[in-house]
Amino acid sequence: MGAPLTARLVYIASIESIEFVAASCAKVPAGTGILLGEYGRINPLAIAGDIRKSFTGPMFIEIISKNKNRDLVDSTVVSSSACGFDGAVFASGLFNAGAGIAKPVYDLDPAQMLKLALALKGNGKIPASFIIAIRSVTGEGPVARRARFYLDEGADYIALETDASTPFERQTLLIEPVA
């Protein structure tokens, strides 16, 4: 399991400018990390070096499976580690429906992304300290069993967007959208 760096991540879902991200990072409280999402026009990998110049806290990348095949997921995980990210949060992504919108690739779901990342750790392509979290929702029953499955399979954390109490509190990263 990767070292616990923080319990909270400020989520910057959409990156439209480096200046916005830098200004957002300047407001992040000590002991809190950042999570850079893939919804904007700028890929988080492109600005990781710029962010590291001024932000010293934990830095995570959100890797969304809906728009990637397995080769691109593999490359993104390895590249994020090489670019200085402390870890990744795997998610399936938001799905839009409608005429003129391409169907998602969805080659891998978060469970398969987890297995791919663990294999990368196992063969030394990413360091053992690289943290792997899976985006989840809170709840009981099937939702809790799915979260437990991810943790049992090797995820370091479950990432949640709510402050709800879970049975996995020591293995939970709370995501707070940027204000």
N, C-alpha and C positions, 0 to 999 in steps of 0.2 A: 504494500500500500504506500502510495506517495505520502510524503510528510504533510501534516495539516498546516497550511500556511495561513488560513483565514476561515472564518465561518460565513462571511458575507462577501458578495460580489456586486459591484455597481455594474448594471447591464447597459451597454451602449449598443442597442440592437442594429442601428442603421448608421453607417459611417459615410457621411457626405463630404466632410472636410477634415483635414488633419488639425486645423485650428479648433474645431468644435470638440474633437476628442481630447486635445491637450487641455482645453479649458475645463472640460468635464473631469479629467484626471486630477487637475489642480484642486478640485473640490472634494475629492475622495478622502474620507476620514482615515487617519492612521489605523492600521490593523485591518483594513478592508482592501479587497482586491478589485480588479476590473474584469469584466467579461465583454469581449468585443465580438459583436454579432456580424453575420454575413448578409444582412438585408439591404445594405446601402450600396452605393456605386463603387466604393473603395473597399477592396479586399483587406481584411485585417493583417494579412501577411505583409502587405506592401508598406504598412506604417509601423510595424512592430519595433524596428530600430529607432525610429523617431520617438515613439512613446517611451522606450527604455531610457532615453537620454534624460527625461524629466520625471518619470514615474518609477519609483523603486519598489512598490508593493507587488503582490502576486498578480500576474497577468494571465488570463485565460482566453482561449478562442472558442467560439461556438462553431461546431462543425455540423452542418445540416445535411442530412442524407437525401432529401427530396430532389436535389439538383446535381447529384454526383453518382458516378458509377464507382465500383470498388477500387479501381486504379486511382481515381482522383481522391477518394477518401484516404487511401494509403499515402499518397503523395502529400495531402494536406496535413495529416498527422505528423509525418516525418518532417515536413517543412516547418510546421509550427514549433516543433521542438528545436529545430536548428535556428529558428528566428528568435529564440529566447522566451517563448511562452512557457509558463510553469505547468500548464495543463490544458486539457480540452474538455468541453462540455458537449456531449453528443446529443443531437435532437433530430427528430424526423422533419421538422419545419412546418410552416404554415402553408396550407393548400388553398389556392384560389380556384374557383370554377368560373367558367364562362366561355363564350365564343372568343376565339382568337388567342386563348391562353394555352400554352403547351402543357401537356401532361407531365407530371413529375417523373424523373428517372427512377427513383426509389429502388435502386439495386440492392441496397442494404438497409435493414432497419437498425435501430439503436443496439439491439442485442448482437447483431452481426458486426456492427461497427466496434462494439466492445471486444468481441473475439479477435477481430483484426488488430486492434490496438494492443491487446495482450500478447498476440503473436509477435508484433513489432518489438515489444519490450523483451520478450523471451529470446529473440534472436539478436538483440543488441542494436537494433536500428533506431530506437529511442531509449533514453535513459530510464532506469528503473524508478527514478524519482519523478518522472513525468506523471502528473495526476490525471486520472480519467474519471470523469463524472458523467452521469446520464441524466438528462432532463426528464422530470417526471411531474406528476400532479399529486396532490394530497388526497387521501381518502382511505377508506377501509376496504376490506374484501379483496377483489381482484387487483385494484390499484396498489394496495400494500403488498400483495403477493408478487406483483410484477417488480416493484422496487426491491423487495427482498431478493428476488431472482438475480437482478443486476448486481447487487452487493455480493451475493453468494458466488456469482460467476467471476468476480474479480474487480468490479468497479470500486474505486476508492470512495466515491461519494454519489449521493443522489442530489440533484440540483432542483430546488423548488422556488416558485415565485411567491410563496406565501409564508407567513410566520406560524402556520398551523403546527401543532405538536405532532410529531411522528415518532414511531418506535425506533427510528434510526437517527435520532438527534445528533449523536456524535459523528455520524457519517452523512450529514446534510450540509449542503452549501445553500444559503439563502440568496436568491437573486432579487435585487431591487432595481427596477428601471431607473435610468438617470433622470434627475429632476430637471 
